[in-house]
Amino acid sequence: MSQFTIDADNNIMAHAELPAAAGESQSFSNARELAKLTAEWPASRLIDTWNSFAGVAPFDDLKPVKKFTSRKIAVTRIWEAVARLSPDGAQPAPAAVPASVLS
């Protein structure tokens, strides 16, 4: 399972295992740990964290937000984005369509 770190500037990194020198970064490995980590964060930091993903490759499909309807939704959406950073969270490639079907 991948480990993730987030620093004070909301930079999130995926690691195969937690680095020994994580510095000022906080770590988490699943949605529950992320929720616990962010429980005391102001809503503005959740928004800043989300918006740091939005529109940046490979997150081109994510749109910036001005607010979330709830903390739970914010954490869920952030976790879904963070999970893409992990090889464990990679989506399988779609099955190729045989050429005979296209003709």
N, CA, C and O of each residue as an XYZ file, in Angstrom:
412
protein
N       0.841     -1.170      0.000
C       0.000      0.000      0.000
C       0.890      1.238      0.000
O       1.891      1.295      0.715
N       0.527      2.201     -0.785
C       1.302      3.434     -0.864
C       1.083      4.302      0.362
O       0.035      4.257      1.006
N       2.093      5.085      0.661
C       2.033      6.086      1.718
C       2.064      7.449      1.023
O       2.697      7.608     -0.021
N       1.389      8.406      1.601
C       1.355      9.741      1.037
C       1.809     10.732      2.090
O       1.586     10.538      3.285
N       2.452     11.801      1.627
C       2.816     12.889      2.520
C       2.243     14.171      1.950
O       2.126     14.333      0.735
N       1.888     15.080      2.849
C       1.428     16.405      2.452
C       2.161     17.418      3.315
O       2.274     17.263      4.531
N       2.656     18.457      2.658
C       3.396     19.473      3.413
C       2.529     20.718      3.631
O       1.367     20.750      3.225
N       3.087     21.714      4.258
C       2.348     22.935      4.591
C       1.874     23.690      3.349
O       0.944     24.492      3.427
N       2.511     23.435      2.204
C       2.110     24.083      0.954
C       1.149     23.214      0.150
O       0.888     23.499     -1.019
N       0.621     22.158      0.765
C      -0.328     21.226      0.154
C       0.265     20.399     -0.980
O      -0.470     19.909     -1.837
N       1.583     20.238     -0.993
C       2.224     19.356     -1.964
C       2.074     17.925     -1.473
O       2.520     17.586     -0.377
N       1.450     17.095     -2.280
C       1.214     15.702     -1.910
C       2.092     14.813     -2.769
O       2.158     14.961     -3.990
N       2.769     13.880     -2.098
C       3.647     12.943     -2.798
C       3.280     11.523     -2.394
O       2.922     11.261     -1.246
N       3.376     10.611     -3.357
C       3.157      9.192     -3.097
C       4.504      8.515     -2.909
O       5.473      8.841     -3.594
N       4.558      7.567     -1.973
C       5.786      6.839     -1.672
C       5.447      5.354     -1.535
O       4.382      4.996     -1.032
N       6.355      4.506     -1.982
C       6.179      3.070     -1.781
C       6.159      2.760     -0.290
O       5.390      1.917      0.173
N       7.016      3.455      0.454
C       6.994      3.388      1.916
C       7.377      4.760      2.436
O       8.050      5.529      1.751
N       6.954      5.055      3.626
C       7.169      6.380      4.185
C       8.655      6.679      4.299
O       9.399      5.898      4.893
N       9.098      7.800      3.739
C      10.522      8.141      3.837
C      10.912      8.462      5.271
O      10.112      9.000      6.037
N      12.131      8.135      5.625
C      12.610      8.364      6.991
C      12.627      9.848      7.332
O      12.349     10.227      8.469
N      12.951     10.685      6.359
C      13.042     12.125      6.602
C      11.852     12.837      5.971
O      12.000     13.535      4.968
N      10.682     12.661      6.556
C       9.475     13.280      6.018
C       9.414     14.765      6.356
O       8.564     15.485      5.832
N      10.308     15.230      7.226
C      10.373     16.653      7.561
C       9.088     17.160      8.199
O       8.550     16.551      9.124
N       8.610     18.282      7.688
C       7.395     18.899      8.207
C       6.132     18.300      7.596
O       5.026     18.754      7.889
N       6.287     17.297      6.760
C       5.146     16.682      6.099
C       4.354     15.807      7.059
O       4.892     15.256      8.019
N       3.066     15.697      6.776
C       2.203     14.780      7.511
C       1.905     13.614      6.579
O       1.859     13.790      5.362
N       1.705     12.434      7.135
C       1.512     11.258      6.291
C       0.149     10.620      6.503
O      -0.483     10.772      7.549
N      -0.283      9.893      5.463
C      -1.535      9.140      5.508
C      -1.473      8.063      4.439
O      -0.692      8.171      3.493
N      -2.284      7.030      4.579
C      -2.265      5.957      3.591
C      -3.655      5.549      3.120
O      -3.782      4.690      2.247
N      -4.701      6.154      3.685
C      -6.053      5.832      3.239
C      -6.982      7.009      3.538
O      -6.581      7.990      4.163
N      -8.212      6.893      3.087
C      -9.180      7.985      3.244
C      -9.459      8.291      4.715
O      -9.623      9.452      5.090
N      -9.512      7.265      5.532
C      -9.779      7.477      6.964
C      -8.659      8.289      7.615
O      -8.926      9.208      8.389
N      -7.411      7.952      7.302
C      -6.278      8.699      7.852
C      -6.260     10.134      7.324
O      -5.921     11.063      8.057
N      -6.624     10.314      6.055
C      -6.704     11.660      5.499
C      -7.785     12.471      6.213
O      -7.579     13.645      6.520
N      -8.925     11.854      6.475
C     -10.008     12.547      7.184
C      -9.559     12.961      8.583
O      -9.849     14.071      9.029
N      -8.859     12.078      9.266
C      -8.368     12.391     10.613
C      -7.339     13.529     10.554
O      -7.356     14.442     11.380
N      -6.456     13.454      9.572
C      -5.416     14.464      9.401
C      -6.008     15.843      9.122
O      -5.498     16.849      9.615
N      -7.064     15.891      8.347
C      -7.652     17.158      7.922
C      -8.777     17.659      8.831
O      -9.364     18.708      8.567
N      -9.076     16.926      9.882
C     -10.216     17.267     10.742
C     -10.157     18.687     11.302
O     -11.195     19.324     11.481
N      -8.973     19.177     11.574
C      -8.826     20.515     12.146
C      -8.460     21.576     11.105
O      -8.300     22.749     11.443
N      -8.330     21.171      9.861
C      -7.978     22.132      8.827
C      -9.139     23.085      8.570
O     -10.299     22.680      8.655
N      -8.847     24.335      8.258
C      -9.926     25.230      7.833
C     -10.414     24.800      6.442
O      -9.667     24.188      5.678
N     -11.642     25.120      6.131
C     -12.207     24.759      4.827
C     -11.355     25.312      3.690
O     -11.259     24.692      2.631
N     -10.742     26.460      3.898
C      -9.925     27.063      2.841
C      -8.739     26.167      2.464
O      -8.335     26.139      1.302
N      -8.187     25.447      3.420
C      -7.057     24.561      3.080
C      -7.538     23.367      2.266
O      -6.836     22.917      1.360
N      -8.712     22.852      2.572
C      -9.273     21.759      1.770
C      -9.483     22.231      0.330
O      -9.175     21.509     -0.618
N     -10.005     23.436      0.178
C     -10.232     23.996     -1.152
C      -8.894     24.184     -1.868
O      -8.763     23.832     -3.040
N      -7.908     24.735     -1.172
C      -6.582     24.926     -1.778
C      -5.960     23.594     -2.189
O      -5.336     23.494     -3.246
N      -6.131     22.581     -1.360
C      -5.581     21.259     -1.676
C      -6.239     20.706     -2.936
O      -5.555     20.233     -3.843
N      -7.562     20.768     -2.988
C      -8.277     20.287     -4.178
C      -7.847     21.069     -5.417
O      -7.536     20.482     -6.453
N      -7.831     22.373     -5.303
C      -7.515     23.204     -6.462
C      -6.078     23.028     -6.934
O      -5.760     23.358     -8.076
N      -5.203     22.510     -6.070
C      -3.833     22.242     -6.510
C      -3.793     21.065     -7.486
O      -2.839     20.935     -8.254
N      -4.809     20.212     -7.466
C      -4.922     19.105     -8.421
C      -5.638     19.541     -9.693
O      -5.233     19.181    -10.798
N      -6.693     20.310     -9.529
C      -7.615     20.619    -10.622
C      -6.919     21.231    -11.828
O      -6.220     22.239    -11.728
N      -7.134     20.592    -12.965
C      -6.612     21.102    -14.222
C      -5.164     20.789    -14.518
O      -4.667     21.145    -15.586
N      -4.470     20.131    -13.601
C      -3.059     19.800    -13.789
C      -2.965     18.345    -14.247
O      -3.635     17.475    -13.691
N      -2.148     18.083    -15.244
C      -1.995     16.708    -15.725
C      -1.491     15.833    -14.596
O      -0.590     16.271    -13.880
N      -1.988     14.660    -14.386
C      -3.025     13.947    -15.121
C      -4.430     14.190    -14.569
O      -5.298     13.327    -14.695
N      -4.655     15.311    -13.980
C      -5.946     15.627    -13.368
C      -6.731     16.636    -14.204
O      -7.470     17.455    -13.658
N      -6.573     16.579    -15.516
C      -7.224     17.530    -16.411
C      -8.745     17.522    -16.294
O      -9.402     18.516    -16.606
N      -9.303     16.402    -15.847
C     -10.754     16.292    -15.744
C     -11.315     16.923    -14.461
O     -12.533     17.039    -14.320
N     -10.457     17.327    -13.538
C     -10.907     17.922    -12.279
C     -11.044     19.432    -12.429
O     -10.197     20.086    -13.038
N     -12.104     19.969    -11.877
C     -12.379     21.399    -11.981
C     -12.159     22.074    -10.632
O     -12.473     21.500     -9.590
N     -11.618     23.293    -10.648
C     -11.439     24.042     -9.391
C     -12.788     24.309     -8.726
O     -13.821     24.371     -9.392
N     -12.759     24.465     -7.413
C     -13.981     24.761     -6.658
C     -13.773     26.024     -5.824
O     -12.643     26.413     -5.527
N     -14.882     26.649     -5.455
C     -14.833     27.800     -4.546
C     -15.223     27.380     -3.137
O     -14.852     28.026     -2.157
N     -15.993     26.266     -3.048
C     -16.353     25.710     -1.750
C     -16.845     24.283     -1.944
O     -17.181     23.865     -3.052
N     -16.879     23.551     -0.843
C     -17.440     22.203     -0.815
C     -18.722     22.261      0.007
O     -18.858     23.106      0.891
N     -19.656     21.367     -0.281
C     -20.898     21.349      0.491
C     -20.702     20.763      1.881
O     -21.490     21.027      2.789
N     -19.645     19.961      2.046
C     -19.349     19.417      3.374
C     -17.880     18.994      3.436
O     -17.234     18.792      2.408
N     -17.379     18.869      4.633
C     -16.005     18.408      4.854
C     -15.850     16.975      4.341
O     -14.830     16.630      3.744
N     -16.863     16.148      4.576
C     -16.808     14.752      4.144
C     -16.659     14.656      2.628
O     -15.867     13.854      2.132
N     -17.405     15.460      1.900
C     -17.305     15.452      0.437
C     -15.926     15.933      0.010
O     -15.329     15.370     -0.908
N     -15.419     16.962      0.664
C     -14.082     17.481      0.332
C     -13.025     16.395      0.499
O     -12.209     16.171     -0.395
N     -13.042     15.728      1.637
C     -12.038     14.691      1.908
C     -12.182     13.531      0.924
O     -11.180     13.000      0.446
N     -13.401     13.139      0.623
C     -13.632     12.049     -0.326
C     -13.082     12.401     -1.701
O     -12.409     11.583     -2.329
N     -13.359     13.593     -2.166
C     -12.881     14.007     -3.487
C     -11.363     14.137     -3.509
O     -10.717     13.744     -4.481
N     -10.799     14.680     -2.451
C      -9.341     14.805     -2.387
C      -8.706     13.419     -2.376
O      -7.724     13.181     -3.079
N      -9.264     12.498     -1.579
C      -8.714     11.142     -1.531
C      -8.762     10.489     -2.910
O      -7.796      9.843     -3.316
N      -9.864     10.645     -3.631
C      -9.977     10.038     -4.956
C      -8.900     10.590     -5.900
O      -8.361      9.854     -6.726
N      -8.590     11.876     -5.776
C      -7.518     12.462     -6.586
C      -6.155     11.933     -6.142
O      -5.328     11.554     -6.972
N      -5.929     11.912     -4.837
C      -4.650     11.446     -4.292
C      -4.394      9.997     -4.698
O      -3.262      9.634     -5.019
N      -5.419      9.181     -4.687
C      -5.260      7.762     -5.016
C      -4.719      7.568     -6.432
O      -4.093      6.548     -6.718
N      -4.949      8.519     -7.302
C      -4.415      8.431     -8.666
C      -2.897      8.521     -8.688
O      -2.268      8.064     -9.643
N      -2.305      9.095     -7.663
C      -0.852      9.227     -7.597
C      -0.171      7.897     -7.330
O       1.015      7.728     -7.613
N      -0.919      6.968     -6.791
C      -0.367      5.676     -6.402
C      -0.481      4.665     -7.534
O      -1.503      4.611     -8.217
N       0.561      3.864     -7.738
C       0.437      2.784     -8.720
C      -0.695      1.832     -8.340
O      -1.305      1.214     -9.213
N      -0.980      1.709     -7.040
C      -2.073      0.851     -6.583
C      -3.424      1.386     -7.044
O      -4.360      0.613     -7.247
N      -3.532      2.704     -7.211
C      -4.799      3.330     -7.575
C      -4.975      3.519     -9.064
O      -5.983      4.067     -9.511
N      -3.994      3.065     -9.842
C      -4.069      3.248    -11.293
C      -5.233      2.457    -11.865
O      -5.490      1.320    -11.469
N      -5.915      3.066    -12.781
C      -7.033      2.407    -13.447
C      -6.506      1.497    -14.547
O      -5.565      1.861    -15.253
N      -7.105      0.306    -14.701
C      -6.652     -0.568    -15.787
C      -6.955      0.074    -17.139
O      -7.922      0.824    -17.275
N      -6.121     -0.225    -18.134
C      -6.348      0.290    -19.480
C      -7.596     -0.354    -20.051
O      -7.859     -1.528    -19.791
N      -8.382      0.406    -20.837
C      -9.562     -0.200    -21.448
C      -9.167     -1.274    -22.442
O      -8.107     -1.205    -23.065
N     -10.022     -2.255    -22.581
C      -9.738     -3.341    -23.511
C      -9.733     -2.794    -24.934
O     -10.564     -1.958    -25.287
N      -8.802     -3.264    -25.738
C      -8.714     -2.822    -27.126
C      -9.871     -3.411    -27.916
O     -10.272     -4.554    -27.698
N     -10.394     -2.624    -28.822
C     -11.474     -3.091    -29.700
C     -10.835     -3.792    -30.890
O     -10.003     -3.201    -31.579
N     -11.210     -5.041    -31.142
C     -10.644     -5.752    -32.289
C     -10.927     -5.000    -33.579
O     -12.001     -4.420    -33.740
N      -9.960     -5.007    -34.505
C     -10.104     -4.313    -35.769
C     -11.308     -4.832    -36.563
O     -11.930     -4.075    -37.309
N     -11.635     -6.111    -36.407
C     -12.768     -6.693    -37.163
C     -14.089     -6.048    -36.778
O     -15.014     -6.014    -37.590
N     -14.197     -5.534    -35.554
C     -15.420     -4.891    -35.106
C     -15.551     -3.514    -35.759
O     -16.665     -3.052    -36.007
N     -14.428     -2.859    -36.037
C     -14.447     -1.520    -36.592
C     -14.756     -1.497    -38.084
O     -15.167     -0.462    -38.609
N     -14.570     -2.608    -38.769
C     -14.779     -2.616    -40.227
C     -16.184     -2.989    -40.620
O     -16.500     -3.036    -41.809
